[in-house]
Amino acid sequence: MNSNKSTSYHFFIPYIVRVADVNYGGHVSNAAVLSFFQDGRIAYLKQFGYSELDIGGCGIILPEAHVLYQAEMFLGDELRIGVRISELRNSAFVMGYRIERGETETAQGTTNLVAFDYQIRKPCRLPEPFKEVVTLFEGLED
């Protein structure tokens, strides 16, 4: 069951839970999980030579995030953060995330990201080279 989910992710980064990630309940905080997603997103984009501020002529902005917690995560846990782009639109895309500790999925989620021109402070179209490299990497249909 877990291996099927993992195979749909082609990109992972390792992460070890730090003291700053843990809340007063003794487990990873909600805010930390969103930071894990961002760390994964930054690394994913970097593999193509992009960043959150430049995906080939514009940046991205995050208007919506969803998280589903499956298991607690604790200080020192060795995690794998999977990242993928599951959907490309004209001006936006959906990124999926999967956090694993060993064979256990601890959290999953999505973020809706919009191409954003930070100079004029408005959404814009996704650059074609960005769409092409993602389509090829993820095996998405045109």
C-alpha positions in Angstrom: 0.0 0.0 0.0 2.7 2.6 0.9 5.0 1.6 -1.9 2.3 2.4 -4.5 2.1 5.9 -3.2 5.8 6.3 -3.1 6.3 5.3 -6.7 4.2 8.2 -7.9 6.8 10.5 -6.4 10.0 10.9 -8.4 11.7 13.4 -6.0 12.5 13.1 -2.3 14.7 15.0 0.2 15.9 13.7 3.6 15.0 15.7 6.7 15.8 15.2 10.4 13.3 16.7 12.8 14.9 19.6 14.8 14.1 21.1 18.2 12.6 24.1 16.5 10.1 21.8 14.7 8.6 20.4 17.9 5.7 22.0 19.8 4.7 21.9 23.4 2.9 18.6 22.7 6.2 16.9 22.0 5.6 16.3 18.4 6.1 18.2 15.1 4.0 21.4 14.9 1.6 22.3 12.1 3.8 25.3 11.1 6.8 23.0 10.8 5.0 20.7 8.4 4.3 23.6 6.1 8.0 24.5 6.3 8.9 20.9 5.4 6.7 21.3 2.3 8.5 24.5 1.5 11.9 22.9 1.9 10.8 20.1 -0.4 9.4 22.6 -2.9 12.6 24.7 -3.0 14.7 21.6 -3.6 12.3 20.3 -6.3 12.5 23.6 -8.2 16.3 23.9 -7.7 16.8 20.6 -9.6 15.6 22.4 -12.7 17.5 25.6 -12.0 14.4 27.5 -10.6 13.5 29.1 -7.3 10.2 30.3 -5.8 11.1 33.8 -7.0 12.1 32.7 -10.5 10.5 29.8 -12.5 11.7 31.3 -15.8 10.5 34.9 -15.8 8.2 35.0 -12.8 7.9 33.7 -9.3 5.2 31.7 -7.5 2.8 32.6 -4.7 0.9 30.2 -2.5 -2.8 31.0 -2.0 -3.9 27.6 -0.6 -2.4 24.7 1.4 -3.9 21.4 2.7 -2.4 19.0 5.1 -3.5 15.5 6.3 -1.7 14.2 9.3 -1.4 10.4 9.5 1.1 9.9 12.4 3.0 12.0 14.9 6.6 13.0 14.1 9.1 13.5 16.9 12.5 15.1 17.6 15.3 13.3 15.8 13.0 11.4 13.4 14.6 10.7 10.0 12.0 11.7 7.4 11.8 11.6 3.6 9.8 14.4 2.0 8.4 13.5 -1.4 7.4 16.3 -3.8 5.6 16.2 -7.1 3.6 18.4 -9.4 0.3 16.6 -10.2 -1.4 19.3 -12.3 -0.4 22.2 -14.5 -2.8 24.9 -15.6 -2.4 28.1 -17.5 -1.3 30.3 -14.6 -1.1 27.8 -11.7 -0.1 24.3 -10.6 -0.7 21.8 -7.8 2.1 20.4 -5.8 1.7 17.3 -3.8 3.8 16.3 -0.7 4.3 13.0 1.1 6.3 12.8 4.4 7.5 9.3 5.4 9.3 7.9 8.4 10.6 4.5 7.3 7.6 2.7 5.7 5.1 4.9 7.6 3.4 7.9 5.9 3.2 10.6 8.5 1.6 13.4 6.5 0.6 14.3 3.0 -0.7 17.5 1.5 -1.1 19.8 -1.5 -0.4 23.4 -2.2 -2.0 25.4 -5.0 0.7 27.7 -6.5 0.1 30.6 -8.8 2.6 32.1 -11.2 3.2 35.6 -9.9 5.0 38.6 -11.3 6.5 40.3 -8.2 7.4 43.5 -10.1 3.8 44.3 -11.0 2.3 42.3 -8.1 -0.1 40.3 -10.4 -0.6 36.7 -11.5 0.8 35.7 -14.9 1.0 32.7 -17.2 3.3 29.8 -16.4 6.4 30.0 -18.5 6.4 27.4 -21.3 9.9 26.1 -20.5 8.8 25.5 -16.9 5.7 23.6 -18.1 7.8 21.5 -20.5 10.4 20.4 -18.0 7.8 19.5 -15.4 5.6 17.7 -17.9 8.6 15.6 -19.0 9.9 14.9 -15.4 6.4 14.0 -14.0 5.2 12.2 -17.1 2.1 14.5 -17.3 -0.1 14.6 -20.4 -0.2 17.8 -22.4 
